Amino acid sequence: MSSKPIIFLAFANDREDHARYLRNLPLELDGIRKALEKAQDNKLCEVIFEPNCSIEKIIDAFQKYQERMVVFHYGGHADGYQLLLETLLVVENANSGLSQEKRLLGSATTHSIAHAEGLVALFAKQKFLKLVFFNGCTTEQQAQELAEKSKIVVIGTNSEINDEIATNLAIRFYKGLSINLTIGRAWEDALVALKIKQGSEDTRGLYRKEAKEIPEKAPWELFFKDKTALDWRLNMIRKYNIGNIYKLLNASFNDENLQTFCQINFEEVFNNFGTGQSRNLKLMALIDHTKRRLEVEKLLDLVAEENKAQFEQFKPYFD
């Protein structure tokens, strides 16, 4: 892929029934966005979000970013067969003599149903989609079906979940992904954080008060066909062409300006340069450092600012 992978955050609320309105959804969206800031700063991904998501917006996003979409997260009402999304209604004054554009008085939202059969078909055919997180009530059935029909890791729920805990769990999970943990490790850490705060003896607090049956386990579950899918992490999207990156750096820097460049932008690398160390070893040390710190894109951006012609000459930098 030639561009950064996409994490799509889709949220929808019930604005018709105040009793069903999920007050934690804005907190979940804001918390996940902040949790992913490190990954964005390191150019591992791009985050797009829809706070009032509709069926049309989901389809539009997957059509536009079909070769970049790697994670889809849904927060809102759901069950085993559907997600509750939103639809924008335009309110007009039919008695006005104004043009249609000027007759618009405002807008309102109502909910619409996204059926699991269609969603599973849409998600399953995505070539690069690695993770789907249904953070809504009782999504286990559609999560399991999607996992069986694809290589995607899917997170679903077996019952009606506590809104606040669902928010905290999701934020902790995405903090893990943001620092390049695997899906499996990020999920394990999120569950450990949950146990530290809630304990593991009584699961009642993990579920909504309205839940009729309280299982003895946590409501969230990972579904996957192949366990190796849990080893995926954000930086696995791009494989670096080290040969071309070396050629770019070799053509861009002599020994003196390489020292200055590293001192300004990569101080740890500069501090580790040894007396008499060859430029070749210094370049490899810089490349190795940026790979380990997930800063290869940062390195390339800095070089491109100073040497645009050479940057174009030695492309591609990703295989």
N, C-alpha and C positions, 0 to 999 in steps of 0.2 A: 504494500500500500504506500502511496506517495504522500499522504497527509495523515495528520494525527487521528488516532481512533476516537470514536464518539461514545460518550456515556450519556444516555438519554433518560432524564428524570421526568416522569409523567405523573401528575397529580390531579385528582378530581374529587369534588366534594358534593354532598347532597345539600343544595341551597334551597330546596323546596320544603324539606322537613327539618325544622330547627333542632328537634330531638336527635336526629341522626347526623347533624353537622359535626365534623371531626375537627376540633379546635387545634389539635396538635399537628395537622398537616402542614401549615406554613412553617412551623418549627422544624419539621422533618426535612422539608425542602431546603431551608436555609442552612440547617446543620449539615446535610450531606454535601451541599455546595461548598461550604467552608472546609469540610473534611477532605475534599478532593483538590483543594487549592495547591497543595504541595505537588501533586501529580501534574497539575496544569503548569505550575511554575517550572517543573522539570521537563515540560513539553511531552509528557507521556500520553496525554489525552486532551480532548476538548469536551467540555460539559455543555449540553444544551438542556433546556428544561421548559416544561409547559405546566404552569400552576393551575390552569383550567382546561385540562386536556379533553379532546374529543376524538372520536373515531377517525375523522378526517385528518387531524393533526398527527396521529400515530402513523397512518398510511403515508402521508406526505413526508414525514421524517424518514421512514424506512426507504421510500423511493429515492429521496434526495441523497441519503448517506448510506446506501445499501452496501458499499464496499468499505465503509468506515465504522459502522455500528457494531460495537462489541458488548455493550451492557445496556439492558433495558430495566429500569426500576419503576414500579407502579406503587403509588400510595393512595389508598382510598377504599371505598366500599367494594366488596366482591363476594363471590361464592364459588363453588366448584365449577360453575357453568358460565360465569360471566364476570365482567368488570363493569362497574357503574361509572360512566364517563359523563361529560357535560356537552350541552349543545347551546349555542348562542341564539337567542330569539331577538329579532329586531322589532321594535314597537314603532308603529307609524300612526300619524293622524290622518285617517282616510278622508276627512272632510275638508282638509286644507287644500287650497289651490296651488300650493307651492310644488316645486319639482320633487321627485322622489328623494333625491339626496338631501333636500332641505326639509323634508317632512319627517326626518328621523327624530324621534323624541328621546330615544334612549335604547337600552338593551336589557335583557334579562337572561337568565340561564335556566335550563331545565336539564334533567338527566336523560341520558340515552344508554342503551345496553350494548356492550361489545361482547358478543357470544364467543365462548371458549373455542368452539370448533374453528371459527375463522381466525382467531388470534393464534391458535396453535399452528394452523397452516401457514400463516404469515411469518411467524417466528422460525418455524422449522426449516424453511427454505433459505434463510439468511446464511450466507457462506462464512461470515466472520463473527457472527454473534456467539459469544462465549457464556454469557450469564444473563438470566432473567430472574428478577427478584419481585415476586408478588407480595408486597407488604400490606395485605388486606385480609379480611376474615375468610376462613374456610376455602382457601385456594388450592388445597392439596390435590384435588382431582385433575384440574387443568395443568398443574405443575407436573404431576406424574405423567400425564399423557404427552406433554411437550418433551419431557426428558426421554421418554421411550421412542419418540419419533425423530430425535435429533442427537447431536453430540453436545448439546447445551446443558450447562449446570443450571438447575432451576430451584429456587427457594420458594416454598409454599407453606401454608398453615393448615392445621387440622381442625381449628375451631375459631371462635370469636376472640380476638386478641385485645389486650390492654393497650390503648392508644399511646400512652406515655412510654411504656416499655418498648413497644414496637419502634417508636421514634429513636430511643436511645440505642437499641440494638443495631438498627440500620446505620446510624451515624458511626458507631464504633466499628462496624464492618467495613465501611468505606474509608475510614481512617487507615485501616490495615491495607486495603488495596492501594491507597494513595502513596504509601511508603514502599510499594512494590512487593508486598506479601502475596503469596499465592491465594487463590480463592479458598482453598481448604484451610490454610493457616489463619487467614483473616476471619473466617467463620468460627474456627475454634476459639480464637481470642475474643470474639464478640460474645460467645456463649460463656466463656470464663468470666468476663466482665459482668455478665448477667448474674451468674452464680454468686459472685462476690457481693453484689448489691442485694440480691433477692434471697440467696440461699438455695439449696437444691431439694430440701425436704418437702416444702409446701409449694405446689405449683399454682395454687389458686390465684395468687396475685398477678400471674402472667396473662390471665384471661379476663375478658370483659365481665362485669357483674351480671349481665344478662345471659351469659353462657349457661346452657342447661347441663352439659356434661363436662366435667373437668378431668382430662386425662392425667396420668401420673408423670407424663413427660412434658417438656416444653412444646409449645404449639408450632414452632418453626421446624422445618425439615429440609434437608438437601436431597434433591433427586438428580440422578445422573445414570447414564448407561455405562460409561467407562470411567473408572476411578481416576485415570490419568488426567481427565479433564479438570480435576481439582488442583492440578499443578500449574494451571495457567496463571500468569501475572501480566500486568500492563506492559512491561518492557519486552515481553515476548512477541509483541506485534511487529517490532522492527528488528531486523538483523542487519548489523552494520557491515558495510564494505570497508574493512580496515585498510586494505591496500590503497583505495582511492582517498581515504581520509589522510593517510600518511603522505601520499603524493601532494595533496593540497597543502598540508602543513609544511612540507619540505620546500615547496615552491614559494610559500608565503613568508617564511621567516629565515633570517640568518641567525647566527648564535646570539648576537647582541639584542636584536628586537624580540627574539623568542624569550630571552630572560625578562625583558620589560613586560611583554605580554602576560607571561605567567605571574609575575610579581603583582600586576594590577588585577588580574582576573582569577588566577588559581594560585593563591599564595602558598597553600600547602605543597603543591608541586614545586614551586620555586624554592621553598625552604629545604626541600630534599635533594635539590641539584648538588652533586658533588664536584669538588675541584678537579678539573681535568676531564670531567665527564663529556663524552662526545655528544654532538647535536643529535645524532641518530638515537642515542639512548634517552636523551631528554624528550625528544618527540614521542617515543614509545611510552615513556613514563607519563606524559601528558595524556595520551590516548587511553592508557590503562586506568588512570585516575578518573577520567570522565566517564568511562564505561562503568566502573564500580560505583560511582556516585550518581549515575543516571543523568549525566550532564553533557552527553555527546551533542545533543541538539543545541545546547547553550554554546558549546565550543564552536560548532559550525556557524551559528548565527553571528558570533563575534568575528570570526574570520571573514564571513561574507560581507560584513559592514566595511571592512578595510580592503578587501581584495575581491570585488565582485566578478571581475573577468576570470580570475583563476578559479574562483568558486564554481563558475559555470563550466570551466574547462574540464575539471576532474570528476564531474558527476557521472554516475549516481553514487550516493553515499549510503544507500540502504539497498539491500538485496531483496 
